[in-house]
């Protein structure tokens, strides 16, 4: 017989007090939804009303988390009553299946869903009890639980289980913010992969052997679905190939994006020609024959980040694949060892002076604000870029070099970039004046980041930095958090790691053309914190974690503005004192100053000592 066990902190209550607090909050939330207050007066609309409803929404979500925790607690108790008291057997209708049937019938669920709830409840009780308390306290949701349970399955029943549970729970409590499913998955994988790389290796080998193709005909209206499982890099390359062919249609093509991609996939698989369906006799689309797709003028780049010790085989630190997430050390080495992979350093040992930068200021393929254009060339490049970055998992943790590995031998090599030196954790910090410096922007244009900074920010962010958005970092725009002032760069916008972050096109437009404001600053631990403010001034915390948790050595990289080679642009035409855009940007700068004052001193001081004055902020950026 097996006995249920729990490693939850001693003295933990059933959550009664927490539930009483939530009940009061829920009552307030329901009351705030009403159009009239307790006295019967009609509630006034406006920012205060929006803030009240947003607070109510947070209370509702906290109650959802608590009730999910309570449900798991009840199911775990049923498991202890009905399953763990029975001897293990191999019957199809064993005690576990019969408990699943009880759960399924009670909730009108499928048998599979009922058994999954049982499995999750047992995992929360026995494997990750501290994470269960995070669910109770509203730090995560039921959806998050499914992710954590599945990503910690590797350590179930091993000596690593308790340590993994402790570290995940501590991270959730230490780093509040918006945990998207992808970022939570990456955090769990980072912890598990470092604790038990051998299990990761075995599971990946099994998953690789189980790859396949399947057809799902259980669809309506004469439709079916075709699926396949393969390595992450192959899947990314295949998907990008489909996108590249689908994007050849002109803008007048009436099909939705997803429909065009479906047709492009069929053309690729069958060798048939993909055609634009705009119906115009003078259609400008140039669509290649799917049978000779390598002649398509496009470039496919898959970026992968890892440290040098992992590629050298002296450590088994996890890596990161753009558009996928954390990968194991063996996986990174396999990518680097493939015949069509070209491994080269992102930073060279021959350091350049910060007064120079080999980035051509006329190049547009490394854009900051415009969409990534299809690059001309003779063939499709398939480039998963394995970028070597420091990781704390290596015991020797010697100085590393960031490297880039690119699929396709025909890819143009990136220019050489000075190499940052990364130090052993726990050692005294050297004088920063002795650290090597990388150029932060182009010598000819302080507005445009250097290639070194461009790559650094994308590696650090991993995704779009807006809460909940998981657009891959190499598909986003780099944005100046504080609007760049072209006439006086010292006054607005910094082209450096703290002044830049990645935003997908939608969220970039949301910030640029509406009243949303974002900010980015260093907290007391030196961690970059990203926050957003709604048009009503309501603060929304950004992602709790970036890739510096996976590659701590990134914190040692330093950037310095290079000497300017060309004079700054001078606007010599007559200018108004202040345009509408200037007023908007000045207001945003002022709001950030007030928000930072709130964090440092408190809102009372701000109201007593600050007045709004936009007259000295000058014209807007262009």
N, C-alpha and C positions, 0 to 999 in steps of 0.2 A: 504494500500500500504506500501511497505517497501522501505526505501531509502538506497542507498549504503553509507557506511561510511568508514573512514580511520583514523587510529591513527598514521600514518607515521609522523616522525618529521617535524615540521613546516619549511617551506622554502626549502624543498627538491626539487631539480631540476628534469627535465625529464631525466637526464643522458646524455645530449648533450655533455658536456665537456668530460665525461667519454668515450663516444663513439668515440670522436675524438682521444683520446689517444689510444684506442684500435685499431682504424683504422690504425694509424701509426705503432703500434706494429704488426698488421696483415700484413701490407705491408712489414715490415722487415722480418717477418716470411716466407712469400711467396718468398721473395728474397733469403733467406738463403737456401731454398730447391733447387734452381737452381745449376747446376754443375759449372757454371761460375759466377764470380762476375760482377759488373757493368762495369769494364774495359774490360771484355771478357776473363780474365785470368782464368784458371782452378783452382777451389778451392782445396787446399791441404787437404787430409784426415788426421785424427789424433784427439787427445783429444780436440783441439780447435774447430774443425768442429763438433764433437759430442756435445760439450757444446752449440754451436750455434743452433744446431737443437733441443736440449732439451729445450732451451729458446723459440724457435719458437713453440714447442709443448705446452708450458705453455700459450703462447699468444693465440693460437688457442682455448684452453680450456676456457680461459677468455672470448673470443668472443662468444663461445657457450653459456656460462652462461648469457651473456648480451642479446643475441638474444632470449634466452628462457624467460628472464624477459620481454623483449619487447613484445613477443608473449602473455604472460599472461596479460600484460597491455592492449593490444588491445582487448583481449577476455573479460576482465573485463569491458572495455568501452562498448563493445557490450551488455554485460549483463545489464549495467546501462541503455542503450538505449532501449533494447527490452524486458527485463524481469522485472526489478524493477518498471517499469511504468505500469505494468499490475497487476490487482488484482489476489491474490492467488486463485487457483482453483484445482480441483481434476481430471481434464481431463487428459487422457493419453497423448494427444498431446498438453500439455500446452506450455507456452512461453519458459520454460526452455528446454523442449524436442526439440522444434523447433530451438532454438539457437544451441543446440547440433547437430542437423541435419546440420545446416549451417557449423559448424566447421568440422564435419565429412566429408561432401561432398567436401569441399574446400581442405582438406588434404588427401582425399581418405582413410579415417579412418572408423572404425565401429562406429555405433551410441553410443555404450557404451564408447568407447574411446573419442568421441567428448564430451559427457556429463561429462566425468571425467576431461577433460581439463577445462571445464566451472567451475566445482566444485573447482578445484585447483586454478584457477584464482580468484574466489570469496573468497576463504580462504586466499590467499595471500593479497588480498585487505582489507578484513574486519577483519580477525582473527589474522594473523601474518604479518602485513605490514613491520615490522623491519626485519624479516627474508627475505622478498621479496627484501629488499635493499642489503642483504648479497648475494643473487643470482645475482643482478645487478652488484655488485662489484667483482664477481668472487670467492667468498669465498666458495660457494657450487655450485652444478650442478643441472640440472633439475631432475636427479634421486634422489638427496637428497631432493628436494622439495616434491616429492611424499611421501618420508618417513616422513618428518616433518608434512605434512598435515594430514597423516593418524594417526600419533602418538599424535597429538594435537586435534583430533576430540572430545576427551572427554570433553574438556573445551570450546567447541564452544558455544557461547551464554551465558557463565557464567561470574561471576565476576573475575574469575581467568585468563581469556584469555589474557588480556593485560600484566599481570605480567609474564605469561608463555612466551609470545612473546618476551618481553624485556629480560628475562633471557637467552633464547635460543640464541637470536641475540648477546647478550653481550658475551656469551661463545664462539660463532663462531668467534667473532672479537678478543677476548682476547687470545684465544688459537689456533693460526694458526697451520696447520699441515694436515696430511692426514686423513680426516674423512671417514672411511669406512662406509658402510651402517649399519653394526651392531653396531659400536661404536656411530654413530649418533642416531640410534634408542635407544640405552641405555641412552644416554644423555637426549634425549627428555622424555623418560619414567621416568628417575630419577626426572626430574623437575616436570612433571605432577603428578606423584604418590605422591610426597611430598605436592604439592599444593592442590590436590583434592582426597584424599584417598577414600572418600565415593563414588565418581563416578567410581573409579577403582573397588571398591567392587561390585557395581551394574553391571558394564559391564562384569566383570569376571563371575559372576553368570549366566548372560545371555549366555555368550559364552560357559560355561560349559553345560548348558541345550541344546545348539544347537549342541553338539558333534554328530558325526555320521560316517557312512561309505558310500562310493559311488563308482560307477563303471563308467569309461569313455571309451566308445567304439568308440569314434570318432578318431580312430587311423588307420594308414595304414598297409597293409601287414599282416593282421590277428592278429595284436597286440591290446592290451587294457591296461588301467591303473586302478589300484585299489588304493583308498586312504581312509584315515580315519582321523578324528579329535578327539583329546583327550587331557588330561592334559599334560603339558610339560614333567613332570617327567615320566609319563607312556609312552609317545612317545619315550623319550630317552632310557628307559629301554627296550622297544620293539625293537628299532633299534639296540641297543647294543647286544641284544639276537640274532638278525639276523646276525650281523657281527660276533659274536662268533661262530655260527654254520658254516657260510660261510668260516671262516678262518681255519676250520678243514681240508680243502682240501690241498693236498701237493702242493709244488711249481711248479710241472710239470702240474698241471691242466690247460688246454688250455683256459678256460673261463676268460673273463675280470672280474675285481672285482665286478662291478655292476651286471653282469650276474650271478655270483655265489650267490650274495646276493638275487637276485630275486628268484633263485631256492631254496635258504634256506628259504625264507619267505613262499613260497608255501609248502615246506615240513613241516614247523611249523604249518601252518594253516590246513593242511589236515592230519597230522600225518604220512605222508609217510617218508621213509628214504632218507636222503640227502647223496649223494655219490660223491666221487672224480671221475673225468672223465679223469684222466691221461692215463688210459688204461694199466697201468703197473701191471704185476702179483705180483710184490713185492712192491706195493705202501705202503709207510710208514704212510699214513694218518690213524688216528684213529677217525672215525666219529661216534658219538653216535646216537642212535635212537631218532628221533625228538619227539617221544611221551614221552620220559623220559629225556628231555633236562636238567632238574635240575641236572642230574648227569654229565653234561659236566664240564670238569675241566677248569673253567674260572671264572673271577670275574668281575662284572659290578659295577662301582662306579659312582654315580651321585652326584656331589658336589653342595651344595647350601650355600650361605653366607648370614648371616643377623646378626643384633645385638641382644643382650640379651633382651633389653627392648621390642623389637618386639615380640619375642617368649613369653615373660611374659605377653604380652597384654597391657603394659603400654604405648606403642607408636606404631605408624603405619608407621614406616620407611620402605622403599622398600628393598628388598633383591636381590640377584644375583644367578642365576643358571648357572653352567658351561655348555657350549654348547647351551645355550638358550638366556640368557640375564637377564635384570631386571625383577623381579616379585614383586607382591604386598605383603603387610604384611600378609593379610589373607591367601594368598597362602602358604607363608612360614610356618605359624602356622598350616595349614592343613597338610603339609608334616610332620612336627614334631609330630603331633598328631596321625599319622597313626600307626596301630598296628605293622607293620613290620618295623617301624622306631625306631632306638635306638639313643637317643640324649645323647651326651657326650661332655665334653669340649675339645676343641683343646689345650687349655692351662689350667693347673690345678691351684688350689689355693695353693697347697703345692709346693712352688717354689724350683726348683733345683738350685744348685750352677752352675755358668757358667763353672766351672772346670769339670763338668760331662755332659754326654749326653747319654740318654738311647737308642739312635739309634745304632743298631748293625752294626759295620763296615763291616760285612760280608754279610749283606743283599743286594740284588740286585733289589728288587722290587721298591725301591725309587731311581731309577737311575737318573743320570744327563745327560748322553750323549747317552746311548743305548736305543733302542726301548723298550717300555713297554712290558714285556713278560707276557704271560698268566700265572696267578698264579694257582698253584695246590690247590686242595681243594675238598670237597665233594659236593659242589653245587655252583650254580651261585649266587654271591652276587649282590644285586641290591642296590647300595649305593648312593643316592643323598645326598651329604655331606653339610648340612646346617651349614655354618661357621659363628659364631656370631662375628661381627665386629662393631666398633663404627660408629654411624651415627649422623649427626648434626641435624636431624629432631626432636629429643627428647628435650622437654623444660628443663628437669632436667639434661640431659646429664651427668649422674653420671658415675663413672668408670664401664666399662663393662668387660666381659670376652669373648674372642673368643671361640666359641663352634663349634663342628662338629656334625651333625646329619647324621646317616648312615642308609639306608635301609638294611634290611636283618639282622636277629639276629645272623647269623653264621659268620659275618665278624669279623676278628681279630681286637681287639681294638688297636688304635695307642698308642704309649707311651706317658706318661705325659710330658708336656712341660711347662716351667715357664710361668707365666701369666704376660703380659704387663699391666701396669696401664694407663688408658686413662683419660685425664683431660677435664674439661669444657672449651669450646671455649671462648676466650677472657680473661681468667684468666692469671696472670703472670706465665711465664714458670719457673718451678722449676729448681733447680740445677741439671744438667744432671747426676751428680755423684750419686744422690739419686734415679734415675730411676732404676727399675729392669732391669736386663740384660738377654737376651736370648742367648744361644750358637749359634754362626754363622756357625760353621763347626764341623765335627767329631773330637774328641780329638786325634784320631789315624791318621787322614788324613785331613789336612787343605784344600785339593782340593775338598772334598765332603761336600756339605752343610748339616747342621743338618736338622732334620725333621721340626723343627720350621721355619727355613729359607726357606726350600723348600716350605712349605705350604704358608708362607707369600708372597713369590715372585709370586706364582701362583694366590693367592687371589688378590694381587695388580695389576698384569698385565691383568688378565681376558682373554686375547687372546695371540696369537703370536704377538710379538712387532714389526713386520715388517709392514710398511704401507700397508693397504689394506687387509692383511691376517687376517682371522677370525677363525683360528684353535683354539679350546678351550684350556685354560691354562693347564688343567690336561692331555692334549694329546701332549704337546710340550716337547722339551728338555730344561733343564736349562743350559745356556751357560755363561761362563766367557766372559764379553764384551771385556776386555783386556786379551789376551792369558795368561793362567796361566803358570808360570815358576816353574816347579817342583824342580829344583835345588836351586833356590833362590826365594821363594814365595814373598819376599818383593819387588822384582824387577818387577814382572809381574803378573797381575791377582789378584783380590780381591774377596774372598768368603764372600760377605756381600750384603745387599740389593742394593747398588749402583753398585756393580761389577757384578751382575747377572741379567739376564732377560731371558724370555722364547722365544724360536724360534721353529717353526715347523721343521720337519726333512728336508724338501726341503731347507728352508732358512738357516738352520744351515749348511747344506752342501755347499750352495752358498757362505757363508762367509768363511768356513774352507778351501775350495779347489778352490777358485778363488780370484780375487783381490778386492773384495768388502770389505769395512771397516765400522764398526759401532762404535758408541760412545754413552755414557750415562753420564749425568752430572746433577747437581742441578742448576736450574735457580735462579733468584733473589728472587722469591717467595717460594723457597724451594721445587719446583715441579720437579720431575725427568723428564728429557727431553731425548728422544732417537732420534738419527739421523743416517743416512746412507750416505756413500760416494760411488759413482760409481767408477769403475776402472779408469775413467778419472778425478776423484776428484770432481765431481759435488755433492753438498749437497742435500739430500732429507730429509725433516722433517718427523719424525716418528709420531705415534698416538698422537693427541693433549691431550688426557685425559686417565687416567687409573682409577682403582677402588678406589683410594684415594678420588676422587670426590664423590663417593657414600658412602664410609666409611672413613671420615676424621680422625677418631681415629687411623687408621693405621700409620699415620705420627708420632705417639708417641711411636711406638714400637722401642726398641733399641736392637742391637745385639753386642756382645762382643766375641772375639776369646777365646775359652776355653784353659785351660792349656793342653799342648800336653802330652798324655800318652805314646806314643811310639816314638822312634827316627824317624827322617825323612829318607826317602829312600836315599841311597847314591849310586851314580853311580861310581863304582870303575874300570870299564873297560876303556882302553885308549879312549880318545875323541879327535875329530878334534877341531880346534879353532872355527870354525863356519860352520854349515851345511846350505844347501839351505833353509830348514824350519826355521832355526834360523834367517837367513837374512830376510826372509819374515815377521816373527813376529817382528823383530826389526824395519823393515821398517814401519809396521803398528803402532807400538808404537810411532815412530817418527812422522808419519802422524797425529796421534791423538794430539800429543803435538803441532804441527803446527796449526792444526784446532782450538785448544783451545786458542792458541795465537792470531789467527785471531779474534776470538770472543771477547777476552779481550782487545786487543790493536789495531789490524788492520793488514792487509796483508803487508803493507809497512814496518812496523817494522820487521816482520818475514823475509822478503827478505833481509833486511839490516843486521840482527843480527844472523840469524840461518844458520848453514851449516849442511849438512847431515853427520853424523858420526855413523856408526852402530857397531863399533869395540868393544864397551864395554857392549853389551847387552847379551853376553853369548849364551849358547846352547838353543835350543828350548824346549818347554814343550813336554811331551811324553804322 
